[in-house]
């Protein structure tokens, strides 16, 4: 396992420096954020304060990857990946007294493959993009079965953290989602219109189309009302609480106006024809769930884009078969 400690050191200039990891450099090395203090205590206090602020800002910028209405917020306690692995292995050891070889196998995979990659990174800052890079590296570097075993163990670690409410979503789950270019290589309006606007399939595909084209957070998208849609000027009016929209917006006295792209305009027009209330999309907790969204991506043809997808949809709650 990685070394324990608070990562605070005395510099040659007499100041104390506290560091925490915030990502990965292009050359593969860890990227750190540093804070300074005249005393060790001052540096430690600053590190805690700035780390919380950084994580809060980070979560804001990455909410779109899984921000569904039925999500619970993460607790204030934050584990680094190494700390969470220690917790996981201790719990696993208690459950596996009769299968010690399995526990040892997990420990070896964590120490040799997972900790070197994620190590001191807080589990709240592990993004789907980072996980996707890791999965691609495993697939390219190791035989299929070994790569599968490693990243499904990672999935089990993240799944357990989500279940304990230490993270809002499992980043492994969203690592398999296509990017905008891949999405529109498979999605067509003609295919969408084969279904009724009131059907589950139409609602899901329409929401994913708008989400991919505008990058509007899913929770904001599902709370849109028809009064927010200006068809004449092709704008979506968003109040100031709607943050991190990727498309260019125009400020208007507390209102943010999001331009409606071509496909989004067509989809909204079709939804409007069958509208029965003020909401653009049907309010349905059973419909807007991770499995339904992932199944829709697969239906649209992403088995070609994601050749390892079957490993995600195993029958034991997205954890390794031996877990």
VOKE-175924 format. One line per 8 residues: their letters; for each residue z, y, x of N, C-alpha, C. Coordinates in steps of 0.02 Angstrom, whole numbers, plus 50000, padded with zeros to 5 digits. Atoms other than C-alpha are relative to their C-alpha. Example, Ala and Ser with C-alpha at 12.3 -4.5 7.8 and 13.67 -1.06 7.14 Angstrom:
REM residues 2
as> 50000,49941,50045,50390,49775,50615,50000,50060,50045 | 49997,49941,49958,50357,49947,50684,50037,50055,49961
END
This chain:
REM residues 323
xxxxxxxx> 50000,49940,50042,50000,50000,50000,50000,50062,50044 | 50000,49938,49961,49985,50182,50054,50070,50021,50018 | 49935,49976,49978,50125,50273,50143,50033,50041,49945 | 49962,49961,50049,50263,50346,50036,50021,50067,50031 | 49979,49935,49975,50318,50527,50051,49973,50055,49957 | 50021,49944,50042,50295,50700,49978,49944,50041,50032 | 50058,49967,49967,50156,50751,50101,50014,50073,50015 | 49981,49932,49980,50247,50907,50164,50016,49999,50074
xxxxxxxx> 49994,50001,49927,50238,50949,50349,50016,50069,50028 | 49987,49938,49964,50299,51082,50471,49941,50015,50045 | 50057,49981,49960,50152,51174,50547,50021,50031,50066 | 49986,49971,49935,50139,51239,50724,50017,50074,49996 | 49985,49928,50008,50149,51419,50658,50068,50012,49967 | 49933,49992,50027,50322,51385,50584,50003,49994,49924 | 50000,50007,50073,50268,51373,50403,49999,49926,49980 | 50003,50068,50028,50285,51219,50293,49939,49995,49954
xxxxxxxx> 50061,50010,50040,50127,51149,50214,50008,49938,49955 | 50000,50056,50047,50121,51040,50058,49929,49988,49975 | 50068,50014,50020,49960,50951,50012,49999,49947,49945 | 50012,50054,50048,49895,50848,49866,49925,49992,49992 | 50072,50014,50003,49725,50764,49845,49970,50025,49934 | 50034,49975,50060,49600,50842,49723,49930,49971,49993 | 50066,50030,50007,49445,50738,49752,49976,49968,50065 | 50030,50035,49944,49325,50667,49879,49944,50044,50029
xxxxxxxx> 50052,49961,49967,49213,50753,50008,49935,49961,50001 | 50065,50032,49997,49028,50716,50029,49997,49945,50052 | 50000,50050,49947,49065,50618,50188,50046,49941,49984 | 49957,50056,50020,49185,50504,50093,50074,50012,50011 | 49930,49985,49987,49347,50582,50155,50034,50033,49941 | 49962,49969,50054,49485,50647,50043,49999,50076,50005 | 49998,49928,50003,49485,50828,49988,50069,50021,49975 | 49932,49980,50016,49656,50913,49984,50005,50073,49980
xxxxxxxx> 49982,49931,50016,49732,51071,49910,50067,50012,50034 | 49939,49987,49961,49867,51152,50019,50037,50061,49973 | 49957,49943,50016,50014,51267,49979,50047,50009,50059 | 49960,49984,49941,50129,51353,50105,50066,50033,49980 | 49936,49968,50012,50310,51408,50114,50038,50010,50065 | 49960,49987,49940,50436,51478,50238,50050,49943,50013 | 49955,50057,49993,50550,51328,50204,49969,49940,49966 | 50026,50061,50030,50522,51148,50156,50009,50001,49924
xxxxxxxx> 49985,49996,50072,50604,51179,49986,49950,50045,49964 | 50047,49953,50031,50490,51327,49952,49931,49968,49993 | 50065,50033,50001,50334,51228,49996,49998,49945,49946 | 49996,50054,50050,50391,51083,49887,49997,50028,49929 | 49999,49969,50066,50426,51196,49738,49931,50027,49982 | 50067,49973,50012,50257,51282,49756,49950,49944,49986 | 50046,50057,50009,50169,51114,49770,50004,49973,49929 | 49990,50026,50068,50245,51053,49606,49969,50047,49948
xxxxxxxx> 50024,49950,50048,50203,51215,49515,49924,50005,50000 | 50073,49993,49995,50024,51231,49579,49965,49936,49980 | 50030,50064,50019,49989,51046,49555,49995,49993,49925 | 50001,50003,50074,50037,51057,49371,49946,50047,49972 | 50051,49952,50023,49927,51212,49349,49930,49973,50013 | 50065,50028,49983,49782,51126,49437,49981,49944,49952 | 50014,50056,50045,49797,50970,49330,49986,50024,49929 | 50012,49972,50067,49806,51075,49171,49929,50027,49995
xxxxxxxx> 50067,49972,49999,49647,51167,49218,49947,49944,50005 | 50046,50058,49991,49564,51002,49271,49988,49965,49933 | 50005,50034,50065,49601,50922,49101,49957,50040,49952 | 50041,49957,50043,49525,51072,49011,49926,49989,50014 | 50070,50005,49981,49363,51052,49108,49970,49932,49988 | 50026,50068,50008,49350,50865,49078,50015,49970,49932 | 49981,50026,50065,49404,50851,48897,49941,49969,49963 | 50056,50023,50040,49228,50821,48832,49986,49926,50007
xxxxxxxx> 50018,50069,49988,49219,50645,48904,50034,49952,49951 | 49969,50045,50048,49334,50573,48772,50047,50035,49953 | 49954,49960,50039,49410,50709,48669,49990,49988,49926 | 50008,50017,50070,49417,50625,48499,50063,50021,49961 | 49944,49974,50040,49529,50684,48355,50062,49956,50000 | 49942,50044,50006,49641,50530,48355,50035,49987,50066 | 49968,50012,49935,49693,50546,48538,50070,50030,50003 | 49933,49974,49987,49874,50569,48591,49999,50036,50067
xxxxxxxx> 49996,49963,49936,49918,50693,48728,50039,49960,50051 | 49964,50034,49947,49976,50629,48896,50070,50028,50008 | 49933,49976,49988,50159,50642,48941,50001,50044,50062 | 49997,49954,49942,50219,50763,49074,50009,49962,50066 | 49990,50038,49938,50260,50624,49200,49933,49980,50028 | 50063,50015,49967,50120,50600,49326,50012,49951,50057 | 49998,50049,49945,50097,50447,49437,49938,50011,50044 | 50059,50007,49959,49984,50441,49588,49974,49930,49989
xxxxxxxx> 50028,50067,50011,49868,50292,49586,50041,49947,50037 | 49960,50048,49962,49970,50207,49723,50066,49985,49965 | 49937,50010,50035,50132,50233,49627,49990,49958,49937 | 50013,50039,50061,50054,50166,49468,49985,49927,50017 | 50014,50069,49979,49992,50011,49562,50065,49963,50015 | 49935,50031,49985,50170,49977,49623,50034,49981,49934 | 49971,50013,50066,50233,49991,49443,49965,49940,49967 | 50040,50053,50031,50092,49878,49382,50016,49932,50031
xxxxxxxx> 49987,50063,49966,50124,49744,49514,50070,49974,49986 | 49932,50022,50016,50311,49741,49479,50003,49969,49931 | 50001,50026,50068,50281,49717,49293,49962,49934,49997 | 50041,50060,49998,50147,49588,49330,50037,49941,50031 | 49963,50052,49966,50262,49492,49447,50050,49967,49953 | 49951,50027,50047,50394,49472,49311,49967,49955,49949 | 50034,50040,50050,50264,49402,49192,49967,49938,50029 | 50040,50052,49970,50182,49286,49317,50038,49954,50048
xxxxxxxx> 49962,50043,49956,50319,49181,49394,49967,49932,50009 | 50032,50065,49995,50217,49025,49357,49930,50004,50030 | 50067,49991,49972,50056,49098,49426,50003,50049,50058 | 49990,49954,49945,50107,49177,49590,49935,50014,50038 | 50063,49989,49964,49934,49153,49665,49959,50056,49967 | 50036,49947,50035,49861,49268,49531,50029,50068,50019 | 49967,49938,49981,49989,49402,49571,49981,50020,50071 | 50019,49986,49932,49949,49388,49756,49927,50023,50005
xxxxxxxx> 50070,49980,50001,49764,49402,49718,49993,50072,49977 | 50001,49931,50024,49792,49562,49619,50024,50048,50054 | 49971,49958,49948,49899,49633,49759,49949,50011,50057 | 50050,49996,49946,49763,49595,49888,49943,50047,49980 | 50055,49958,50023,49626,49677,49783,50020,50073,49996 | 49975,49932,50005,49732,49831,49751,50006,50032,50070 | 49989,49973,49933,49780,49854,49935,49935,50009,50039 | 50061,49999,49959,49607,49818,50007,49943,50041,49971
xxxxxxxx> 50057,49968,50031,49491,49899,49881,50017,50061,49957 | 49986,49946,50047,49575,50011,49752,50040,50057,50030 | 49959,49947,49970,49710,50105,49848,49960,50040,50053 | 50039,49960,49953,49590,50153,49991,49953,50050,49965 | 50046,49956,50037,49477,50231,49859,50036,50056,49963 | 49966,49951,50043,49602,50319,49744,50068,50022,50025 | 49938,49984,49964,49766,50314,49844,50047,50049,49968 | 49952,49949,50021,49868,50474,49821,49975,50044,49943
xxxxxxxx> 50027,49960,50055,49757,50543,49682,50040,49986,49936 | 49964,50011,50063,49858,50570,49521,49955,49965,49949 | 50043,50038,50047,49797,50451,49385,49970,50046,49947 | 50028,49953,50048,49770,50602,49272,49937,50035,50026 | 50058,49966,49970,49637,50667,49393,49944,49953,50019 | 50053,50048,49987,49532,50509,49405,49947,50008,49945 | 50052,49985,50050,49369,50556,49319,49951,49942,49991 | 50052,50051,50010,49234,50445,49243,49945,50005,50052
xxxxxxxx> 50051,49992,49949,49112,50520,49369,50021,49966,50065 | 49974,50031,49939,49222,50464,49513,50000,49923,49993 | 49998,50073,50012,49243,50290,49436,49929,49972,50002 | 50069,50023,50000,49056,50276,49409,49973,49992,50071 | 50020,50005,49930,49025,50311,49594,50030,49938,50033 | 49965,50057,49971,49154,50180,49640,49969,49934,49976 | 50030,50060,50027,49076,50049,49525,49932,49987,50033 | 50066,50007,49968,48902,50081,49597,50007,49975,50071
xxxxxxxx> 49988,50021,49931,48971,50062,49773,50018,49926,50003 | 49981,50071,50001,49052,49895,49728,49941,49955,49986 | 50058,50040,50019,48893,49830,49647,49951,49993,50059 | 50046,50000,49943,48791,49878,49801,50029,49962,50060 | 49969,50027,49940,48918,49813,49928,50023,49927,49995 | 49972,50067,50008,48982,49649,49855,49960,49960,49949 | 50033,50043,50049,48918,49501,49758,50028,50015,49930 | 49985,49979,50069,48922,49522,49568,50070,49979,49978
xxxxxxxx> 49936,50024,50025,49076,49415,49532,50059,50035,50033 | 49946,49965,49966,49183,49499,49664,50004,50072,49977 | 50001,49932,50025,49129,49673,49609,50031,50003,49930 | 49974,50003,50068,49168,49625,49429,50076,49993,50001 | 49928,50011,49997,49342,49563,49476,50037,50063,50021 | 49967,49939,49975,49384,49725,49569,50001,50054,49947 | 49999,49944,50046,49328,49850,49439,50031,49982,49932 | 49964,50018,50061,49398,49750,49293,50076,50003,50011
xxxxxxxx> 49929,49991,49984,49567,49750,49382,50017,50075,49996 | 49990,49928,50007,49550,49939,49397,50004,50020,49927 | 49999,49986,50072,49511,49944,49211,50068,49980,49970 | 49936,50022,50026,49670,49844,49176,50056,50049,50018 | 49951,49950,49979,49772,49970,49276,49997,50062,49957 | 50009,49940,50040,49700,50117,49181,50014,49988,49926 | 49986,50018,50070,49710,50028,49013,50075,49999,49987 | 49928,50003,50006,49895,49997,49042,50031,50070,50002
xxxxxxxx> 49976,49931,49995,49922,50180,49091,49987,50038,49935 | 50016,49968,50063,49835,50238,48932,50047,49975,49945 | 49956,50029,50051,49938,50118,48827,50071,50028,50006 | 49934,49970,49988,50096,50191,48906,49999,50076,49989 | 50009,49929,50016,50026,50365,48862,50009,50046,50061 | 49998,49958,49940,50022,50427,49042,49932,50033,50013 | 50065,49968,49998,49836,50467,49025,49972,50001,49929 | 50026,49994,50068,49737,50523,48872,49944,49951,49985
xxxxxxxx> 50055,50047,50009,49590,50407,48900,49990,49960,50063 | 50015,50043,49943,49534,50266,49013,49935,50023,50032 | 50061,49975,49969,49409,50341,49137,49948,49946,50012 | 50047,50055,49990,49332,50170,49167,49954,49993,49940 | 50038,50008,50061,49276,50164,48986,49941,50049,49998 | 50051,49948,50005,49179,50327,48999,49953,50002,50060 | 50043,50002,49941,49106,50289,49171,49932,49970,49983 | 50062,50035,50018,48973,50186,49081,49955,50043,49955
xxxxxxxx> 50040,49959,50046,48911,50330,48972,49940,50030,50037 | 50060,49972,49967,48734,50393,49009,50005,50075,50008 | 50003,49928,49995,48694,50568,49067,49947,50027,49951 | 50044,49969,50049,48588,50691,48968,49928,49974,50006 | 50069,50023,49990,48422,50637,49045,49991,49929,49976 | 50004,50070,50022,48457,50453,49016,50004,49994,49924 | 49992,50003,50072,48511,50486,48837,49934,50016,49965 | 50061,49979,50035,48353,50578,48786,49938,49960,50021
xxxxxxxx> 50054,50046,49984,48244,50449,48873,49998,49943,49949 | 49995,50053,50049,48302,50329,48736,50005,50025,49928 | 49989,49973,50066,48344,50442,48589,49939,50037,49974 | 50053,49963,50033,48211,50504,48466,50021,50018,49930 | 49986,49979,50069,48220,50599,48302,49971,49949,49951 | 50032,50049,50044,48100,50473,48225,50045,49939,49989 | 49955,50057,50006,48221,50331,48262,50062,50018,49959 | 49942,49978,50038,48365,50432,48190,49986,50003,49925
xxxxxxxx> 50017,49991,50070,48274,50467,48027,49986,49935,49963 | 50008,50065,50033,48254,50281,47992,50062,49982,49960 | 49938,50013,50035,48434,50286,47929,50018,50059,49954 | 49977,49948,50045,48517,50384,47789,50049,50046,50035 | 49952,49953,49968,48611,50543,47845,50073,49985,49985 | 49931,50017,50018,48765,50474,47758,50024,49936,50034 | 49982,50064,49970,48762,50309,47853,50040,50010,50064 | 49961,49997,49938,48878,50270,47999,49955,50010,50060
xxxxxxxx> 50046,49996,49943,48731,50247,48117,49972,50070,50010 | 50027,49933,49995,48655,50416,48077,50053,50049,50024 | 49946,49955,49981,48822,50506,48091,50016,49994,50075 | 49984,50012,49930,48859,50427,48261,49945,50025,50047 | 50056,49980,49958,48686,50453,48335,49989,50075,49999 | 50008,49927,50006,48675,50631,48269,50052,50036,50041 | 49946,49968,49962,48844,50676,48344,49989,49993,50075 | 50012,50010,49929,48798,50600,48512,49941,50042,50024
xxxxxxxx> 50057,49957,49982,48631,50694,48512,50024,50071,50012 | 49977,49931,49993,48717,50861,48484,50048,50007,50059 | 49953,50000,49944,48855,50818,48608,49964,50001,50067 | 50036,50004,49937,48730,50774,48744,49959,50063,50013 | 50045,49943,49990,48615,50924,48714,50039,50065,50009 | 49962,49938,49994,48750,51059,48696,50061,49994,50044 | 49938,50014,49964,48896,50977,48789,50061,50028,49963 | 49943,49979,50040,49007,51037,48648,50050,49943,49995
xxxxxxxx> 49950,50053,50002,49171,50940,48652,49998,49963,49934 | 50007,50040,50060,49171,50797,48529,50049,50020,49945 | 49951,49981,50051,49331,50852,48441,49980,50066,49966 | 50023,49938,50029,49258,51027,48417,49939,49988,49956 | 50060,50017,50037,49094,50954,48359,50017,49970,49931 | 49981,50032,50063,49179,50847,48226,50040,50045,49954 | 49964,49952,50043,49278,50997,48162,49956,50058,49978 | 50047,49947,50020,49123,51107,48139,49992,50001,49924
xxxxxxxx> 50014,49991,50071,49096,51178,47965,49932,50034,49992 | 50067,49972,50010,48931,51234,47888,50000,50076,50006 | 49997,49927,49993,48991,51414,47888,49993,50022,50073 | 50007,49984,49929,48988,51403,48079,49927,49997,50023 | 50070,50010,49980,48801,51363,48080,49956,50055,49972 | 50047,49946,50020,48677,51508,48077,49930,49974,50014 | 50067,50029,49992,48509,51423,48046,49947,50053,50014 | 50051,49948,49993,48413,51587,48036,49994,50023,50073
xxxxxxxx> 50001,49977,49930,48463,51644,48212,50010,49943,50050 | 49991,50060,49959,48488,51466,48277,50060,50008,50047 | 49939,49991,49963,48668,51494,48331,50057,49960,49967 | 49938,50029,50024,48833,51401,48316,50056,50048,50020 | 49947,49953,49986,48980,51519,48301,50064,49962,50017 | 49940,50033,49977,49132,51463,48399,50054,50052,50011 | 49947,49952,49987,49300,51550,48400,50023,49994,50073 | 49983,49996,49929,49384,51592,48566,50037,49939,50026
xxxxxxxx> 49964,50060,49977,49481,51427,48571,49952,49945,50023 | 50050,50050,49980,49318,51331,48600,49981,50015,50073 | 50010,49987,49929,49316,51320,48790,49954,49948,50032 | 50037,50047,49958,49208,51237,48924,49936,49974,49968 | 50065,50019,50027,49045,51235,48829,49948,50011,50055 | 50044,49997,49942,48909,51198,48956,49941,50048,49990 | 50058,49956,50012,48767,51294,48872,50020,50073,50006 | 49987,49928,49993,48751,51481,48900,50019,50029,49932
xxxxxxxx> 49977,49971,50063,48843,51581,48768,49998,50076,50005 | 50000,49927,50004,48842,51764,48710,50065,50022,49967 | 49936,49976,50026,49007,51855,48684,49990,50051,49945 | 50003,49952,50055,49031,51948,48519,50069,50009,49970 | 49936,49982,50029,49204,52022,48486,50042,49941,49978 | 49957,50057,50016,49307,51863,48494,49963,49939,49975 | 50040,50057,50024,49165,51749,48437,49951,49981,50055 | 50048,50025,49951,49064,51641,48555,49943,49968,49961
xxxxxxxx> 50058,50025,50036,48887,51604,48495,49961,49953,50045 | 50034,50051,49961,48811,51444,48558,49929,49990,49973 | 50069,50010,50022,48619,51436,48550,49989,49927,49980 | 50014,50068,50024,48557,51284,48452,49934,49976,50030 | 50061,50027,49971,48432,51181,48554,49955,49966,49948 | 50051,50025,50046,48276,51104,48476,50023,49938,49961 | 49981,50062,50034,48339,50927,48437,50062,50010,49957 | 49939,49986,50039,48510,50989,48381,49982,50035,49935
xxxxxxxx> 50022,49964,50060,48422,51106,48259,49972,49952,49948 | 50030,50049,50045,48323,50962,48184,50053,49955,49969 | 49947,50044,50023,48477,50851,48171,50043,50036,49948 | 49958,49962,50047,48580,50987,48086,49964,50011,49933 | 50038,49991,50061,48441,51019,47961,50002,49937,49956 | 49997,50064,50038,48441,50834,47911,50069,49989,49971 | 49932,50007,50025,48630,50833,47895,50014,50047,49942 | 49989,49950,50053,48626,50990,47788,49972,49977,49933
xxxxxxxx> 50032,50023,50061,48510,50906,47661,50047,49957,49957 | 49955,50045,50037,48646,50780,47614,50073,50023,50002 | 49932,49975,49994,48800,50891,47643,50035,50000,49932 | 49960,50003,50062,48937,50864,47512,50063,50041,50004 | 49941,49957,49993,49077,50973,47583,49989,50049,50057 | 50008,49948,49949,49111,51108,47711,49991,49974,50071 | 50005,50028,49933,49115,50990,47861,49929,49976,50015 | 50067,50022,49979,48956,50954,47959,49998,49924,50004
xxxxxxxx> 49997,50073,49993,49010,50776,48000,50056,49971,49956 | 49952,50033,50043,49103,50652,47891,50066,49989,50036 | 49934,50011,49970,49290,50646,47925,50020,49927,49988 | 49987,50072,50006,49327,50463,47960,50029,49974,50066 | 49967,50022,49938,49454,50400,48089,49973,49932,50023 | 50026,50066,49981,49380,50225,48085,49932,50006,50033 | 50067,49990,49972,49206,50290,48124,50001,50028,50070 | 50001,49965,49936,49246,50406,48270,50050,49970,50049
xxxxxxxx> 49957,50035,49952,49323,50282,48391,49959,49981,50062 | 50034,50019,49938,49281,50230,48570,49953,49941,49992 | 50045,50058,50007,49212,50057,48523,49937,50016,49960 | 50059,49985,50041,49097,50127,48388,49951,50044,50039 | 50044,49956,49960,49030,50262,48505,49966,49960,50055 | 50030,50041,49947,49003,50137,48647,49947,49953,49972 | 50048,50045,50032,48916,50015,48530,49936,50037,49982 | 50059,49960,50017,48800,50156,48476,49958,50014,50061
xxxxxxxx> 50037,49991,49938,48754,50193,48656,49960,49937,50017 | 50033,50063,49985,48713,50009,48682,49940,49990,49953 | 50053,50008,50051,48610,50007,48520,49940,50044,50018 | 50054,49955,49982,48508,50153,48587,49961,49977,50062 | 50039,50029,49945,48454,50048,48735,50028,50007,50069 | 49974,49988,49934,48574,50075,48878,50017,49937,50039 | 49991,50061,49961,48582,49893,48929,49953,50003,50061 | 50047,49993,49943,48432,49939,49039,50029,50047,50052
xxxxxxxx> 49971,49950,49954,48520,50089,49114,50063,49973,50034 | 49936,50025,49976,48686,49998,49134,50000,49924,50001 | 50006,50072,49998,48652,49818,49190,50066,49963,50000 | 49935,50034,49998,48838,49780,49209,50039,50010,49935 | 49965,49984,50062,48880,49835,49030,50037,49940,49969 | 49965,50056,50032,48924,49657,48967,50071,49990,50027 | 49933,50009,49972,49075,49658,49084,50050,50046,49965 | 49956,49954,50034,49144,49806,48986,50024,49972,49934
xxxxxxxx> 49985,50023,50068,49138,49720,48817,50026,49929,49998 | 49970,50066,50006,49242,49565,48853,50048,50000,49941 | 49964,50008,50063,49349,49499,48712,50076,50007,50005 | 49928,49997,49992,49522,49531,48782,50024,50071,50011 | 49975,49931,49997,49546,49716,48756,49980,50038,50063 | 50025,49966,49940,49441,49771,48906,50046,49993,50061 | 49962,50015,49939,49554,49690,49036,49973,49935,50028 | 50026,50061,49972,49513,49548,49156,50019,49939,49959
xxx> 49988,50059,50040,49500,49378,49074,50065,49964,50019 | 49939,50035,49977,49645,49312,49179,50063,50039,49986 | 49942,49958,50008,49759,49457,49135,50041,49980,49939
END
